[in-house]
Amino acid sequence: MINPVAGTLRYLRTHSIEPLELDTESAAYDFWTSRTIDKLARQQRVQPVDNIESLYGAWLGETDDGFEQFVEELRKWGDAEEHTL
């Protein structure tokens, strides 16, 4: 949508994304194909966790690393009428 006063783009909404031409020989073809969870796990070499306790305290970020505040500010920015980058 164009801001009629300033003549600038206010927002752009994408309704769908589709490949222009699907080349099944291309490495990009995998992007457009769905895989099962099992197939993804094998492809990414994900292994089951042997000891669930090994995951405790494994988060690398600090308790208050500012992520939640960033997301809140991003939401407020998204709700604003005009944006400046």
mmCIF file as gemmi writes it, N, C-alpha and C atoms, coordinates in Angstrom:
data_model
loop_
_atom_site.group_PDB
_atom_site.id
_atom_site.type_symbol
_atom_site.label_atom_id
_atom_site.label_alt_id
_atom_site.label_comp_id
_atom_site.label_asym_id
_atom_site.label_entity_id
_atom_site.label_seq_id
_atom_site.pdbx_PDB_ins_code
_atom_site.Cartn_x
_atom_site.Cartn_y
_atom_site.Cartn_z
_atom_site.occupancy
_atom_site.B_iso_or_equiv
_atom_site.pdbx_formal_charge
_atom_site.auth_seq_id
_atom_site.auth_asym_id
_atom_site.pdbx_PDB_model_num
ATOM 1 N N . MET Axp A 1 ? 0.845 -1.172 0 1 0 ? 1 A 1
ATOM 2 C CA . MET Axp A 1 ? 0 0 0 1 0 ? 1 A 1
ATOM 3 C C . MET Axp A 1 ? 0.893 1.239 0 1 0 ? 1 A 1
ATOM 4 N N . ILE Axp A 2 ? 0.564 2.185 -0.815 1 0 ? 2 A 1
ATOM 5 C CA . ILE Axp A 2 ? 1.324 3.423 -0.935 1 0 ? 2 A 1
ATOM 6 C C . ILE Axp A 2 ? 0.684 4.499 -0.066 1 0 ? 2 A 1
ATOM 7 N N . ASN Axp A 3 ? 1.509 5.196 0.71 1 0 ? 3 A 1
ATOM 8 C CA . ASN Axp A 3 ? 1.053 6.339 1.486 1 0 ? 3 A 1
ATOM 9 C C . ASN Axp A 3 ? 0.815 7.478 0.503 1 0 ? 3 A 1
ATOM 10 N N . PRO Axp A 4 ? -0.452 7.926 0.33 1 0 ? 4 A 1
ATOM 11 C CA . PRO Axp A 4 ? -0.75 8.933 -0.685 1 0 ? 4 A 1
ATOM 12 C C . PRO Axp A 4 ? -0.126 10.297 -0.389 1 0 ? 4 A 1
ATOM 13 N N . VAL Axp A 5 ? 0.098 10.609 0.868 1 0 ? 5 A 1
ATOM 14 C CA . VAL Axp A 5 ? 0.659 11.917 1.224 1 0 ? 5 A 1
ATOM 15 C C . VAL Axp A 5 ? 2.159 11.949 0.94 1 0 ? 5 A 1
ATOM 16 N N . ALA Axp A 6 ? 2.877 10.937 1.464 1 0 ? 6 A 1
ATOM 17 C CA . ALA Axp A 6 ? 4.33 10.913 1.308 1 0 ? 6 A 1
ATOM 18 C C . ALA Axp A 6 ? 4.774 10.244 0.012 1 0 ? 6 A 1
ATOM 19 N N . GLY Axp A 7 ? 3.877 9.462 -0.597 1 0 ? 7 A 1
ATOM 20 C CA . GLY Axp A 7 ? 4.243 8.75 -1.81 1 0 ? 7 A 1
ATOM 21 C C . GLY Axp A 7 ? 5.206 7.601 -1.559 1 0 ? 7 A 1
ATOM 22 N N . THR Axp A 8 ? 5.212 7.107 -0.326 1 0 ? 8 A 1
ATOM 23 C CA . THR Axp A 8 ? 6.12 6.012 0.039 1 0 ? 8 A 1
ATOM 24 C C . THR Axp A 8 ? 5.335 4.738 0.296 1 0 ? 8 A 1
ATOM 25 N N . LEU Axp A 9 ? 6.029 3.633 0.203 1 0 ? 9 A 1
ATOM 26 C CA . LEU Axp A 9 ? 5.418 2.34 0.455 1 0 ? 9 A 1
ATOM 27 C C . LEU Axp A 9 ? 5.161 2.179 1.95 1 0 ? 9 A 1
ATOM 28 N N . ARG Axp A 10 ? 3.926 1.899 2.336 1 0 ? 10 A 1
ATOM 29 C CA . ARG Axp A 10 ? 3.587 1.712 3.75 1 0 ? 10 A 1
ATOM 30 C C . ARG Axp A 10 ? 3.784 0.266 4.162 1 0 ? 10 A 1
ATOM 31 N N . TYR Axp A 11 ? 3.311 -0.673 3.365 1 0 ? 11 A 1
ATOM 32 C CA . TYR Axp A 11 ? 3.52 -2.082 3.655 1 0 ? 11 A 1
ATOM 33 C C . TYR Axp A 11 ? 3.307 -2.894 2.391 1 0 ? 11 A 1
ATOM 34 N N . LEU Axp A 12 ? 3.825 -4.102 2.436 1 0 ? 12 A 1
ATOM 35 C CA . LEU Axp A 12 ? 3.696 -5.03 1.327 1 0 ? 12 A 1
ATOM 36 C C . LEU Axp A 12 ? 3.272 -6.36 1.913 1 0 ? 12 A 1
ATOM 37 N N . ARG Axp A 13 ? 2.211 -6.915 1.422 1 0 ? 13 A 1
ATOM 38 C CA . ARG Axp A 13 ? 1.697 -8.171 1.947 1 0 ? 13 A 1
ATOM 39 C C . ARG Axp A 13 ? 1.881 -9.264 0.896 1 0 ? 13 A 1
ATOM 40 N N . THR Axp A 14 ? 2.512 -10.354 1.295 1 0 ? 14 A 1
ATOM 41 C CA . THR Axp A 14 ? 2.715 -11.496 0.413 1 0 ? 14 A 1
ATOM 42 C C . THR Axp A 14 ? 1.614 -12.506 0.671 1 0 ? 14 A 1
ATOM 43 N N . HIS Axp A 15 ? 0.922 -12.913 -0.365 1 0 ? 15 A 1
ATOM 44 C CA . HIS Axp A 15 ? -0.183 -13.855 -0.216 1 0 ? 15 A 1
ATOM 45 C C . HIS Axp A 15 ? 0.258 -15.296 -0.431 1 0 ? 15 A 1
ATOM 46 N N . SER Axp A 16 ? 1.174 -15.5 -1.34 1 0 ? 16 A 1
ATOM 47 C CA . SER Axp A 16 ? 1.659 -16.853 -1.579 1 0 ? 16 A 1
ATOM 48 C C . SER Axp A 16 ? 3.019 -16.788 -2.267 1 0 ? 16 A 1
ATOM 49 N N . ILE Axp A 17 ? 3.755 -17.859 -2.103 1 0 ? 17 A 1
ATOM 50 C CA . ILE Axp A 17 ? 5.057 -17.977 -2.749 1 0 ? 17 A 1
ATOM 51 C C . ILE Axp A 17 ? 5.053 -19.294 -3.507 1 0 ? 17 A 1
ATOM 52 N N . GLU Axp A 18 ? 5.379 -19.228 -4.753 1 0 ? 18 A 1
ATOM 53 C CA . GLU Axp A 18 ? 5.426 -20.426 -5.582 1 0 ? 18 A 1
ATOM 54 C C . GLU Axp A 18 ? 6.66 -20.358 -6.466 1 0 ? 18 A 1
ATOM 55 N N . PRO Axp A 19 ? 7.248 -21.5 -6.752 1 0 ? 19 A 1
ATOM 56 C CA . PRO Axp A 19 ? 8.403 -21.485 -7.664 1 0 ? 19 A 1
ATOM 57 C C . PRO Axp A 19 ? 7.948 -21.128 -9.07 1 0 ? 19 A 1
ATOM 58 N N . LEU Axp A 20 ? 8.775 -20.382 -9.777 1 0 ? 20 A 1
ATOM 59 C CA . LEU Axp A 20 ? 8.433 -20.035 -11.156 1 0 ? 20 A 1
ATOM 60 C C . LEU Axp A 20 ? 8.557 -21.246 -12.058 1 0 ? 20 A 1
ATOM 61 N N . GLU Axp A 21 ? 9.6 -22.019 -11.823 1 0 ? 21 A 1
ATOM 62 C CA . GLU Axp A 21 ? 9.817 -23.211 -12.62 1 0 ? 21 A 1
ATOM 63 C C . GLU Axp A 21 ? 10.449 -24.246 -11.702 1 0 ? 21 A 1
ATOM 64 N N . LEU Axp A 22 ? 9.867 -25.401 -11.591 1 0 ? 22 A 1
ATOM 65 C CA . LEU Axp A 22 ? 10.345 -26.426 -10.675 1 0 ? 22 A 1
ATOM 66 C C . LEU Axp A 22 ? 11.333 -27.334 -11.384 1 0 ? 22 A 1
ATOM 67 N N . ASP Axp A 23 ? 12.614 -27.197 -11.028 1 0 ? 23 A 1
ATOM 68 C CA . ASP Axp A 23 ? 13.678 -27.998 -11.612 1 0 ? 23 A 1
ATOM 69 C C . ASP Axp A 23 ? 14.015 -29.113 -10.634 1 0 ? 23 A 1
ATOM 70 N N . THR Axp A 24 ? 13.571 -30.323 -10.914 1 0 ? 24 A 1
ATOM 71 C CA . THR Axp A 24 ? 13.767 -31.436 -9.984 1 0 ? 24 A 1
ATOM 72 C C . THR Axp A 24 ? 15.222 -31.86 -9.874 1 0 ? 24 A 1
ATOM 73 N N . GLU Axp A 25 ? 16.075 -31.393 -10.774 1 0 ? 25 A 1
ATOM 74 C CA . GLU Axp A 25 ? 17.502 -31.723 -10.714 1 0 ? 25 A 1
ATOM 75 C C . GLU Axp A 25 ? 18.275 -30.725 -9.846 1 0 ? 25 A 1
ATOM 76 N N . SER Axp A 26 ? 17.676 -29.606 -9.541 1 0 ? 26 A 1
ATOM 77 C CA . SER Axp A 26 ? 18.345 -28.554 -8.779 1 0 ? 26 A 1
ATOM 78 C C . SER Axp A 26 ? 18.363 -28.879 -7.287 1 0 ? 26 A 1
ATOM 79 N N . ALA Axp A 27 ? 19.398 -28.391 -6.588 1 0 ? 27 A 1
ATOM 80 C CA . ALA Axp A 27 ? 19.468 -28.548 -5.133 1 0 ? 27 A 1
ATOM 81 C C . ALA Axp A 27 ? 18.335 -27.774 -4.456 1 0 ? 27 A 1
ATOM 82 N N . ALA Axp A 28 ? 17.85 -26.727 -5.11 1 0 ? 28 A 1
ATOM 83 C CA . ALA Axp A 28 ? 16.754 -25.938 -4.552 1 0 ? 28 A 1
ATOM 84 C C . ALA Axp A 28 ? 15.437 -26.701 -4.546 1 0 ? 28 A 1
ATOM 85 N N . TYR Axp A 29 ? 15.354 -27.776 -5.302 1 0 ? 29 A 1
ATOM 86 C CA . TYR Axp A 29 ? 14.125 -28.566 -5.36 1 0 ? 29 A 1
ATOM 87 C C . TYR Axp A 29 ? 13.731 -29.059 -3.973 1 0 ? 29 A 1
ATOM 88 N N . ASP Axp A 30 ? 14.71 -29.414 -3.145 1 0 ? 30 A 1
ATOM 89 C CA . ASP Axp A 30 ? 14.43 -29.908 -1.805 1 0 ? 30 A 1
ATOM 90 C C . ASP Axp A 30 ? 13.636 -28.908 -0.969 1 0 ? 30 A 1
ATOM 91 N N . PHE Axp A 31 ? 13.802 -27.611 -1.235 1 0 ? 31 A 1
ATOM 92 C CA . PHE Axp A 31 ? 13.073 -26.588 -0.483 1 0 ? 31 A 1
ATOM 93 C C . PHE Axp A 31 ? 11.566 -26.75 -0.656 1 0 ? 31 A 1
ATOM 94 N N . TRP Axp A 32 ? 11.138 -27.18 -1.814 1 0 ? 32 A 1
ATOM 95 C CA . TRP Axp A 32 ? 9.721 -27.249 -2.132 1 0 ? 32 A 1
ATOM 96 C C . TRP Axp A 32 ? 9.104 -28.614 -1.85 1 0 ? 32 A 1
ATOM 97 N N . THR Axp A 33 ? 9.884 -29.542 -1.329 1 0 ? 33 A 1
ATOM 98 C CA . THR Axp A 33 ? 9.348 -30.862 -1.027 1 0 ? 33 A 1
ATOM 99 C C . THR Axp A 33 ? 9.218 -31.046 0.472 1 0 ? 33 A 1
ATOM 100 N N . SER Axp A 34 ? 8.176 -31.724 0.876 1 0 ? 34 A 1
ATOM 101 C CA . SER Axp A 34 ? 7.951 -31.985 2.297 1 0 ? 34 A 1
ATOM 102 C C . SER Axp A 34 ? 8.637 -33.287 2.683 1 0 ? 34 A 1
ATOM 103 N N . ARG Axp A 35 ? 9.148 -33.311 3.909 1 0 ? 35 A 1
ATOM 104 C CA . ARG Axp A 35 ? 9.773 -34.522 4.424 1 0 ? 35 A 1
ATOM 105 C C . ARG Axp A 35 ? 9.103 -34.891 5.738 1 0 ? 35 A 1
ATOM 106 N N . THR Axp A 36 ? 9.14 -36.163 6.046 1 0 ? 36 A 1
ATOM 107 C CA . THR Axp A 36 ? 8.628 -36.589 7.343 1 0 ? 36 A 1
ATOM 108 C C . THR Axp A 36 ? 9.653 -36.214 8.411 1 0 ? 36 A 1
ATOM 109 N N . ILE Axp A 37 ? 9.219 -36.213 9.665 1 0 ? 37 A 1
ATOM 110 C CA . ILE Axp A 37 ? 10.127 -35.937 10.78 1 0 ? 37 A 1
ATOM 111 C C . ILE Axp A 37 ? 11.267 -36.946 10.786 1 0 ? 37 A 1
ATOM 112 N N . ASP Axp A 38 ? 10.954 -38.205 10.552 1 0 ? 38 A 1
ATOM 113 C CA . ASP Axp A 38 ? 11.995 -39.237 10.53 1 0 ? 38 A 1
ATOM 114 C C . ASP Axp A 38 ? 13.029 -38.975 9.436 1 0 ? 38 A 1
ATOM 115 N N . LYS Axp A 39 ? 12.556 -38.58 8.257 1 0 ? 39 A 1
ATOM 116 C CA . LYS Axp A 39 ? 13.473 -38.32 7.151 1 0 ? 39 A 1
ATOM 117 C C . LYS Axp A 39 ? 14.346 -37.093 7.446 1 0 ? 39 A 1
ATOM 118 N N . LEU Axp A 40 ? 13.744 -36.054 8.02 1 0 ? 40 A 1
ATOM 119 C CA . LEU Axp A 40 ? 14.52 -34.877 8.399 1 0 ? 40 A 1
ATOM 120 C C . LEU Axp A 40 ? 15.578 -35.221 9.445 1 0 ? 40 A 1
ATOM 121 N N . ALA Axp A 41 ? 15.2 -36.013 10.426 1 0 ? 41 A 1
ATOM 122 C CA . ALA Axp A 41 ? 16.146 -36.408 11.473 1 0 ? 41 A 1
ATOM 123 C C . ALA Axp A 41 ? 17.321 -37.184 10.887 1 0 ? 41 A 1
ATOM 124 N N . ARG Axp A 42 ? 17.03 -38.105 9.987 1 0 ? 42 A 1
ATOM 125 C CA . ARG Axp A 42 ? 18.118 -38.86 9.341 1 0 ? 42 A 1
ATOM 126 C C . ARG Axp A 42 ? 19.001 -37.937 8.512 1 0 ? 42 A 1
ATOM 127 N N . GLN Axp A 43 ? 18.38 -37.033 7.765 1 0 ? 43 A 1
ATOM 128 C CA . GLN Axp A 43 ? 19.125 -36.122 6.907 1 0 ? 43 A 1
ATOM 129 C C . GLN Axp A 43 ? 20.037 -35.208 7.728 1 0 ? 43 A 1
ATOM 130 N N . GLN Axp A 44 ? 19.549 -34.768 8.901 1 0 ? 44 A 1
ATOM 131 C CA . GLN Axp A 44 ? 20.316 -33.862 9.755 1 0 ? 44 A 1
ATOM 132 C C . GLN Axp A 44 ? 21.151 -34.6 10.799 1 0 ? 44 A 1
ATOM 133 N N . ARG Axp A 45 ? 21.123 -35.923 10.724 1 0 ? 45 A 1
ATOM 134 C CA . ARG Axp A 45 ? 21.88 -36.78 11.638 1 0 ? 45 A 1
ATOM 135 C C . ARG Axp A 45 ? 21.524 -36.516 13.109 1 0 ? 45 A 1
ATOM 136 N N . VAL Axp A 46 ? 20.24 -36.319 13.357 1 0 ? 46 A 1
ATOM 137 C CA . VAL Axp A 46 ? 19.76 -36.114 14.725 1 0 ? 46 A 1
ATOM 138 C C . VAL Axp A 46 ? 19.654 -37.479 15.401 1 0 ? 46 A 1
ATOM 139 N N . GLN Axp A 47 ? 20.177 -37.567 16.589 1 0 ? 47 A 1
ATOM 140 C CA . GLN Axp A 47 ? 20.152 -38.813 17.349 1 0 ? 47 A 1
ATOM 141 C C . GLN Axp A 47 ? 19.248 -38.646 18.567 1 0 ? 47 A 1
ATOM 142 N N . PRO Axp A 48 ? 18.615 -39.705 19.022 1 0 ? 48 A 1
ATOM 143 C CA . PRO Axp A 48 ? 17.808 -39.615 20.247 1 0 ? 48 A 1
ATOM 144 C C . PRO Axp A 48 ? 18.702 -39.271 21.441 1 0 ? 48 A 1
ATOM 145 N N . VAL Axp A 49 ? 18.118 -38.608 22.418 1 0 ? 49 A 1
ATOM 146 C CA . VAL Axp A 49 ? 18.847 -38.269 23.636 1 0 ? 49 A 1
ATOM 147 C C . VAL Axp A 49 ? 18.843 -39.491 24.544 1 0 ? 49 A 1
ATOM 148 N N . ASP Axp A 50 ? 20.032 -39.943 24.943 1 0 ? 50 A 1
ATOM 149 C CA . ASP Axp A 50 ? 20.137 -41.102 25.833 1 0 ? 50 A 1
ATOM 150 C C . ASP Axp A 50 ? 19.795 -40.744 27.279 1 0 ? 50 A 1
ATOM 151 N N . ASN Axp A 51 ? 20.174 -39.532 27.68 1 0 ? 51 A 1
ATOM 152 C CA . ASN Axp A 51 ? 19.974 -39.113 29.065 1 0 ? 51 A 1
ATOM 153 C C . ASN Axp A 51 ? 19.296 -37.749 29.065 1 0 ? 51 A 1
ATOM 154 N N . ILE Axp A 52 ? 18.013 -37.704 29.397 1 0 ? 52 A 1
ATOM 155 C CA . ILE Axp A 52 ? 17.249 -36.449 29.359 1 0 ? 52 A 1
ATOM 156 C C . ILE Axp A 52 ? 17.847 -35.407 30.3 1 0 ? 52 A 1
ATOM 157 N N . GLU Axp A 53 ? 18.484 -35.832 31.371 1 0 ? 53 A 1
ATOM 158 C CA . GLU Axp A 53 ? 19.079 -34.887 32.317 1 0 ? 53 A 1
ATOM 159 C C . GLU Axp A 53 ? 20.235 -34.118 31.693 1 0 ? 53 A 1
ATOM 160 N N . SER Axp A 54 ? 20.806 -34.626 30.623 1 0 ? 54 A 1
ATOM 161 C CA . SER Axp A 54 ? 21.898 -33.917 29.96 1 0 ? 54 A 1
ATOM 162 C C . SER Axp A 54 ? 21.422 -32.615 29.319 1 0 ? 54 A 1
ATOM 163 N N . LEU Axp A 55 ? 20.106 -32.477 29.141 1 0 ? 55 A 1
ATOM 164 C CA . LEU Axp A 55 ? 19.556 -31.258 28.553 1 0 ? 55 A 1
ATOM 165 C C . LEU Axp A 55 ? 19.303 -30.167 29.596 1 0 ? 55 A 1
ATOM 166 N N . TYR Axp A 56 ? 19.259 -30.505 30.856 1 0 ? 56 A 1
ATOM 167 C CA . TYR Axp A 56 ? 18.987 -29.52 31.901 1 0 ? 56 A 1
ATOM 168 C C . TYR Axp A 56 ? 20.089 -28.477 31.928 1 0 ? 56 A 1
ATOM 169 N N . GLY Axp A 57 ? 19.681 -27.213 31.939 1 0 ? 57 A 1
ATOM 170 C CA . GLY Axp A 57 ? 20.652 -26.126 32 1 0 ? 57 A 1
ATOM 171 C C . GLY Axp A 57 ? 21.463 -25.979 30.729 1 0 ? 57 A 1
ATOM 172 N N . ALA Axp A 58 ? 20.974 -26.525 29.628 1 0 ? 58 A 1
ATOM 173 C CA . ALA Axp A 58 ? 21.744 -26.502 28.392 1 0 ? 58 A 1
ATOM 174 C C . ALA Axp A 58 ? 21.545 -25.224 27.58 1 0 ? 58 A 1
ATOM 175 N N . TRP Axp A 59 ? 20.598 -24.368 27.978 1 0 ? 59 A 1
ATOM 176 C CA . TRP Axp A 59 ? 20.352 -23.142 27.226 1 0 ? 59 A 1
ATOM 177 C C . TRP Axp A 59 ? 21.565 -22.239 27.347 1 0 ? 59 A 1
ATOM 178 N N . LEU Axp A 60 ? 22.095 -21.823 26.199 1 0 ? 60 A 1
ATOM 179 C CA . LEU Axp A 60 ? 23.316 -21.031 26.195 1 0 ? 60 A 1
ATOM 180 C C . LEU Axp A 60 ? 23.085 -19.57 26.543 1 0 ? 60 A 1
ATOM 181 N N . GLY Axp A 61 ? 21.875 -19.089 26.341 1 0 ? 61 A 1
ATOM 182 C CA . GLY Axp A 61 ? 21.592 -17.685 26.612 1 0 ? 61 A 1
ATOM 183 C C . GLY Axp A 61 ? 21.411 -17.42 28.086 1 0 ? 61 A 1
ATOM 184 N N . GLU Axp A 62 ? 21.568 -16.16 28.455 1 0 ? 62 A 1
ATOM 185 C CA . GLU Axp A 62 ? 21.329 -15.77 29.844 1 0 ? 62 A 1
ATOM 186 C C . GLU Axp A 62 ? 19.823 -15.78 30.102 1 0 ? 62 A 1
ATOM 187 N N . THR Axp A 63 ? 19.439 -15.816 31.377 1 0 ? 63 A 1
ATOM 188 C CA . THR Axp A 63 ? 18.023 -15.815 31.726 1 0 ? 63 A 1
ATOM 189 C C . THR Axp A 63 ? 17.33 -14.596 31.148 1 0 ? 63 A 1
ATOM 190 N N . ASP Axp A 64 ? 17.951 -13.425 31.295 1 0 ? 64 A 1
ATOM 191 C CA . ASP Axp A 64 ? 17.385 -12.201 30.717 1 0 ? 64 A 1
ATOM 192 C C . ASP Axp A 64 ? 18.374 -11.67 29.689 1 0 ? 64 A 1
ATOM 193 N N . ASP Axp A 65 ? 18.338 -12.258 28.495 1 0 ? 65 A 1
ATOM 194 C CA . ASP Axp A 65 ? 19.276 -11.85 27.454 1 0 ? 65 A 1
ATOM 195 C C . ASP Axp A 65 ? 18.699 -10.768 26.536 1 0 ? 65 A 1
ATOM 196 N N . GLY Axp A 66 ? 17.494 -10.247 26.861 1 0 ? 66 A 1
ATOM 197 C CA . GLY Axp A 66 ? 16.892 -9.174 26.094 1 0 ? 66 A 1
ATOM 198 C C . GLY Axp A 66 ? 16.015 -9.639 24.943 1 0 ? 66 A 1
ATOM 199 N N . PHE Axp A 67 ? 15.925 -10.953 24.74 1 0 ? 67 A 1
ATOM 200 C CA . PHE Axp A 67 ? 15.149 -11.465 23.613 1 0 ? 67 A 1
ATOM 201 C C . PHE Axp A 67 ? 13.67 -11.095 23.734 1 0 ? 67 A 1
ATOM 202 N N . GLU Axp A 68 ? 13.09 -11.307 24.916 1 0 ? 68 A 1
ATOM 203 C CA . GLU Axp A 68 ? 11.668 -11.016 25.105 1 0 ? 68 A 1
ATOM 204 C C . GLU Axp A 68 ? 11.381 -9.536 24.889 1 0 ? 68 A 1
ATOM 205 N N . GLN Axp A 69 ? 12.263 -8.663 25.374 1 0 ? 69 A 1
ATOM 206 C CA . GLN Axp A 69 ? 12.092 -7.222 25.184 1 0 ? 69 A 1
ATOM 207 C C . GLN Axp A 69 ? 12.161 -6.869 23.697 1 0 ? 69 A 1
ATOM 208 N N . PHE Axp A 70 ? 13.086 -7.504 22.979 1 0 ? 70 A 1
ATOM 209 C CA . PHE Axp A 70 ? 13.222 -7.267 21.54 1 0 ? 70 A 1
ATOM 210 C C . PHE Axp A 70 ? 11.934 -7.655 20.812 1 0 ? 70 A 1
ATOM 211 N N . VAL Axp A 71 ? 11.375 -8.813 21.148 1 0 ? 71 A 1
ATOM 212 C CA . VAL Axp A 71 ? 10.146 -9.272 20.499 1 0 ? 71 A 1
ATOM 213 C C . VAL Axp A 71 ? 9.001 -8.315 20.808 1 0 ? 71 A 1
ATOM 214 N N . GLU Axp A 72 ? 8.904 -7.854 22.044 1 0 ? 72 A 1
ATOM 215 C CA . GLU Axp A 72 ? 7.849 -6.906 22.418 1 0 ? 72 A 1
ATOM 216 C C . GLU Axp A 72 ? 7.981 -5.601 21.632 1 0 ? 72 A 1
ATOM 217 N N . GLU Axp A 73 ? 9.204 -5.098 21.505 1 0 ? 73 A 1
ATOM 218 C CA . GLU Axp A 73 ? 9.424 -3.865 20.743 1 0 ? 73 A 1
ATOM 219 C C . GLU Axp A 73 ? 9.104 -4.081 19.259 1 0 ? 73 A 1
ATOM 220 N N . LEU Axp A 74 ? 9.428 -5.245 18.745 1 0 ? 74 A 1
ATOM 221 C CA . LEU Axp A 74 ? 9.129 -5.56 17.353 1 0 ? 74 A 1
ATOM 222 C C . LEU Axp A 74 ? 7.619 -5.595 17.119 1 0 ? 74 A 1
ATOM 223 N N . ARG Axp A 75 ? 6.886 -6.147 18.062 1 0 ? 75 A 1
ATOM 224 C CA . ARG Axp A 75 ? 5.419 -6.175 17.938 1 0 ? 75 A 1
ATOM 225 C C . ARG Axp A 75 ? 4.841 -4.763 17.962 1 0 ? 75 A 1
ATOM 226 N N . LYS Axp A 76 ? 5.348 -3.929 18.862 1 0 ? 76 A 1
ATOM 227 C CA . LYS Axp A 76 ? 4.867 -2.541 18.93 1 0 ? 76 A 1
ATOM 228 C C . LYS Axp A 76 ? 5.187 -1.816 17.632 1 0 ? 76 A 1
ATOM 229 N N . TRP Axp A 77 ? 6.389 -2.052 17.095 1 0 ? 77 A 1
ATOM 230 C CA . TRP Axp A 77 ? 6.793 -1.428 15.845 1 0 ? 77 A 1
ATOM 231 C C . TRP Axp A 77 ? 5.868 -1.87 14.717 1 0 ? 77 A 1
ATOM 232 N N . GLY Axp A 78 ? 5.493 -3.152 14.718 1 0 ? 78 A 1
ATOM 233 C CA . GLY Axp A 78 ? 4.602 -3.681 13.691 1 0 ? 78 A 1
ATOM 234 C C . GLY Axp A 78 ? 3.203 -3.095 13.762 1 0 ? 78 A 1
ATOM 235 N N . ASP Axp A 79 ? 2.788 -2.699 14.968 1 0 ? 79 A 1
ATOM 236 C CA . ASP Axp A 79 ? 1.463 -2.114 15.142 1 0 ? 79 A 1
ATOM 237 C C . ASP Axp A 79 ? 1.428 -0.62 14.807 1 0 ? 79 A 1
ATOM 238 N N . ALA Axp A 80 ? 2.589 0.025 14.72 1 0 ? 80 A 1
ATOM 239 C CA . ALA Axp A 80 ? 2.642 1.453 14.455 1 0 ? 80 A 1
ATOM 240 C C . ALA Axp A 80 ? 2.191 1.752 13.027 1 0 ? 80 A 1
ATOM 241 N N . GLU Axp A 81 ? 1.698 2.963 12.804 1 0 ? 81 A 1
ATOM 242 C CA . GLU Axp A 81 ? 1.208 3.351 11.485 1 0 ? 81 A 1
ATOM 243 C C . GLU Axp A 81 ? 2.331 3.482 10.477 1 0 ? 81 A 1
ATOM 244 N N . GLU Axp A 82 ? 3.431 4.123 10.844 1 0 ? 82 A 1
ATOM 245 C CA . GLU Axp A 82 ? 4.521 4.338 9.908 1 0 ? 82 A 1
ATOM 246 C C . GLU Axp A 82 ? 5.803 3.82 10.515 1 0 ? 82 A 1
ATOM 247 N N . HIS Axp A 83 ? 6.681 3.319 9.663 1 0 ? 83 A 1
ATOM 248 C CA . HIS Axp A 83 ? 7.936 2.733 10.113 1 0 ? 83 A 1
ATOM 249 C C . HIS Axp A 83 ? 9.096 3.451 9.459 1 0 ? 83 A 1
ATOM 250 N N . THR Axp A 84 ? 10.166 3.591 10.21 1 0 ? 84 A 1
ATOM 251 C CA . THR Axp A 84 ? 11.399 4.113 9.631 1 0 ? 84 A 1
ATOM 252 C C . THR Axp A 84 ? 12.478 3.066 9.862 1 0 ? 84 A 1
ATOM 253 N N . LEU Axp A 85 ? 13.256 2.83 8.859 1 0 ? 85 A 1
ATOM 254 C CA . LEU Axp A 85 ? 14.344 1.854 8.959 1 0 ? 85 A 1
ATOM 255 C C . LEU Axp A 85 ? 15.67 2.568 9.021 1 0 ? 85 A 1
